[in-house]
Amino acid sequence: PPRSTLFPYTTLFRSVNPIAMLAMTIVTLGGGGYFLIGQTKKAFLAWAIVGIGGLLTCGLGFAFAGVAAYDVYKLCLRLEDGEAIGVEENSLEFLNEMYRW
C-alpha cells in the first residue's frame, strides 16, 4: 500500500483510484481530493482560491478546481504505483511556486 510522511496510509482509503479522486476534486470545488490523500493544507488553500477567486472574478476562479483535480489525479497515479508523496508535494511544477506564499 502507498505510504506517506503524514500517515501510515496517505489516503483515507487503502487504494486510490485516480479517476475517482479527479471527479471528487471537481465535485468538491478543488479541495476534496487533496483532503482524502492527506494534503489538508492544500485542500483548504484550494477551497479558498476557488471560493474567493470565484467571487472576485465572477466565476473565473472556479477554473482552479480543474487545475487542482489534475494535480490530484497525477499524485494518485504516483500513489497507485506505490510511491510516497509529501504533505505539500505537487505534481505540477507551477503549483510549487504558488503554494509557497
Buried (B, 14 or more C-beta within 10 A) or exposed (E): EBBBEBEEBBBEEEEBEBEBBBBBBBEBBBBBBBBBBBBBEBBEBBBBBBBEBBEEEEEEBBBBBBBBBBBBBBBBBBBBEEBEBEBBBBBEEEBEEEBEE
